[in-house]
Each structure stands twice: as C-alpha cells, then as structure tokens.
Amino acid sequence: MEKIYKSYHFGSRIDLTEQQLQGFIMLFNHPARACSATLGGRCAPVRHQIDGIGALVIKYYARGGLIRSLIKRTYLRWGKTRGQREFEILQKARGCGVNTPDPIAYAYRGRLFYMGWLVTRFIPQTESLAQLAGRDEKQIQAVMPAVVDQVIQLIRNGIHHVDLHPGNVLVSGSEQIYLVDFDKGYIFSGNRNSLRDRYLHRWKRAVKKHSLPASLDDLMESGLNQNF
C-alpha cells in the first residue's frame, strides 16, 4: 500500500501509523554515515528503533562516481524509484527462499527529481563475509556452502543481484547467511548459465581487487558449476 504524508510518499506491506511515519521522516533527515569497511558500500547501515516495528535500518540512496561531487542524493524519476524497485526485488527474493533483510517500507520525496530511502528490519550480530575472510579461513569453509545455496536460489528464480560480492553477504553468529544490497537488481531474461557467469564474474573481480582469500572464489565457482 502507498500513502502520502507531509510530502513524503510511502510504500509498505504494513499499515504505518502517523507516529511511525513521523519517526521515519525524522530519521530520513539524519545525515547518512560514510562506510570505511572493505566492500562496505557508500553509506554505512545504522540501527534505529521505531515503536511498533522494532529495530530497523534505513538505506539512504547516494550517488557514486564523479557526479557525486555535484549531486549526492537526488535522482531523476523515471517510473518506479530505486527504493520501490529494491523493495519489490527483496520481496521477490524472500518469496523464493533467499535470506535477505525483511523489507518494511520504501519512501521518496519529490516529483521529477526525488530523494529516496528504503527501510528494512535490522539483522543482529552479523559481519560481512569480506570481514570474516580476513580473520578466519576455517569459518569461510564452513559458511560458503550456504552462500552458494543462496546464489543458486537466485539463479533458479532468475533474480540478478548486480553487485553480489563478499561485502554484500552477511554472516550471523549462528552462521546464518543473508544477502543484502539488491539496489538495481532485476529479473533476468536470459538463461541460467548466462546468469551464473555474471555472478561469477562479479564475485571473482571483487575477490581479486580486494585481495581476499582465493578459497572464496574457488568454492563459489565449483559450487555453481556443479549445479548449472
């Protein structure tokens, strides 16, 4: 369902109260925090609390590249906003058995030019696979089969996570795997082998660029090649 509140457009799978909407708007106006972790993205996730919802994370859509110095967080709207598209692809992935953050709402402000946000439920006690890889080779061997299984589910259901790398894989204390940051993800129209190759290319490039353990690459490649 979608509603407008104080010039903000909200889309959500739950009926948000006025108090919750006010809380979101207040959080939207907090500055996003830069991320310094390896493969951590442009804005670090920050945990917040909203009554009736609980712990959550707000994603602030921010530009990269040279244009960032001129326009940091404003986008030209052409159809659905980035937040709505990511919200919908997260719902699709979760419906296919992929572990992702639970999407709560998306929001944007503006018409032709807009600023956007995505609200997801907070996942406690996690670190990225990239962070884990720099510390514990044995645990990498333990969790990679689950990572591969998640990517297999994406491929089987034609979901292209365009930026899947070890920084966008979260590992909980109980070794539960979550795939995050589905921004610009979409339903792939090609065959499974072609989608597999895209995943492997992006994964290999990140492992090599950031000097991560080669086992991350080897286990992903062997796991996917055995299934497609």
N, C-alpha and C positions, 0 to 999 in steps of 0.2 A: 504494500500500500504506500501511496505517496501523498505528502501534505506540504503546505507552505506555512512557515511560522517565522514571522519577523524578517521577511525577505529571504529566508533560507528554505531551500527545497529539500525535504527529507524523504527517503525511501527506506522502508523497513519491513521485515517479516513479522514484527510485533507492533501492537498499538502503543506508541510512545505517549507518555503523559506530558502535560505542559511543563512540569517541573524537570522532567528528563530532557526535554528539548532545550530548556533554558540552560541546563547543565552542559549539554553538548556545545551550544553556542559559546559559552564562556570558555570552554576548553579549546574550541577552534581558534580562538583569538590569542591563545598562548603561542609563543614562537616555537617552531619545530627545532629539535635539537640535532645538531650535526652528528654523524656517526663516524667513529675513528677505527672501528674494528675491521679486520680483514674481510672483504666481500660483504660489508655491512650495509651497503646502500647509502643514499644521500641523507636520509633523516632517520635517526635512531628511534625505535619504539619506546614510548613512555607509558607506564602503567597509570591508569586513573580509576576512580571509583564513582559510579552513579547509583543512587538509591533505586532499588527495584531491579537493577540489572547486574550489579556487581563489578568485578574487576574487568577493565577493558583497555584496549589500545586504540589510539586514534592515528590514522595514517594521513599525513599532510602531503598532498601531491606536489612535488617540487621538480623543477626542470634541471637537466644536466647540460653539459657541454658549454659552448661559448655563449649561447643565448641566455644562460643563467645569470650572467652579469648584468643583463638588461631587464629580463622578465623572469622573476624567480618562481612565482606560483600561479600565474594567470594563464588560462588556456582558452583557445577558440573553441566554442561549442559547435560541433557538427554531429547531430544525432545524440546518442547517449554520452554522458560524461564518463570520464575514466573511472570514477568511483562506482558508478552504476554498472559498468561493464565488469569491473573486478568483482563486485558484489555478486553478480549473476554467475560468473565463471566459478567462484568459490562455492556457490550453492550447487552448481552442476557437478563439480569435483566431489564434494561431500556426498552427493547422492549416488556417486559411482563407487563409494567406499574409500576415497582418498582422505587421509587425515590432513585437514587444513584448519586454520583458525576459524571459529564459528562466526560468520558474518552477522552483525546485528543491524547495521544501517549504513547508508551512504548519504551524503549531503553535498549540496553545492549552493553557491551564491552568485548571482549574475545571470545574464541572458546570453548575449552573443559571446561575451568574454566572462569567464567564471573562475572561481576558486573552488576546489573540491576536497572532500575528506571521505575516509572510509573508517567505520567503527567495527572492530572485531573483539571477540572475547579474549581476555588475557590467558595465555598458557603459562602456568607457573613452572619454575625450576627447569628452565631449558637453557641450552647453549647451542650455538651453531655447529654443524659438522666441521666447518673450517676451523673453528676454535678448538674443538676436540682433537682434530687431526694433528695439531701442533703439540699435543701433550700425551696422547695415549693411543699408540698403534694397535694395541691389543683390543681396545674397545671399538676401534674402527672395523676390525674384522668381525666383531660381534654384531654391529648395527647395520653394516652395509647390505646384508640380505634383505632386511626390512625396507631400506631405502630403495633398493632395486624393485621390490614388490610394489612399492608405491608408484614408481615410474612406469612399471608395466601396466598398472591400472589406468594411468593417464593415457598411455599409447592405445590400449584396447578400446578406450572410450573416445579416442580422437581429440583429446584435450592437449593443446600445445601451451605449456608453460615456457614462455620465450626466454626466460632468464634463470633456468634451473642450474644452480651450481652449489657447491658445499656451503656457501654462506646463506643460502635460502632453504637449507634443511635444518630443522631444529631437532635436538635430541633431549628428551626429558631424563630426569634422574632414574626413571624405571626403564630407560632405553626405548620409550615410545617415540616414533618418528612423526614429524609434522612438516609438510611442505608449505612454504609461505611466499608472499610477494608474487601474486598472479597478475600484476599490472600488465596490461596489453596482451594477456592470454586470450586464446580464441579456439574455436572448434576447427580442427584441421581437416581439409577436404581431400588430402592425398592418402596414399596407402600407409599401412603401419610401418613398413620397412623405412620409408622415407621419413616418417616422424621419428622413428628410432634414431636414424642417422643425425637428425637435427639435435636431438637430446645429447647424443654422444659428442657431437662437435662442440656444443656449448660447454659441456661438462669438462671435456679434455682441455679446452682453451683456458678455462678458469684454473684448473689444477696446475697446468704448466706455468701460467702467468704469475700465480701467487706462490709457486714453489711448494705446493702441498704434496704429501706423500703419494708416490706413484700407485700405491695399493688402491687408493680411491678410484683412480682411472681404470686399473686392471679389473677390479671387482664389478664396477658398473658395466664395462664393455662385455665381460664374459657373461654376466647375468642377463643382459638384454639380448645378446646374440644367441643365447640358448633358447630364448622364447620367441624370437622373430627372425 
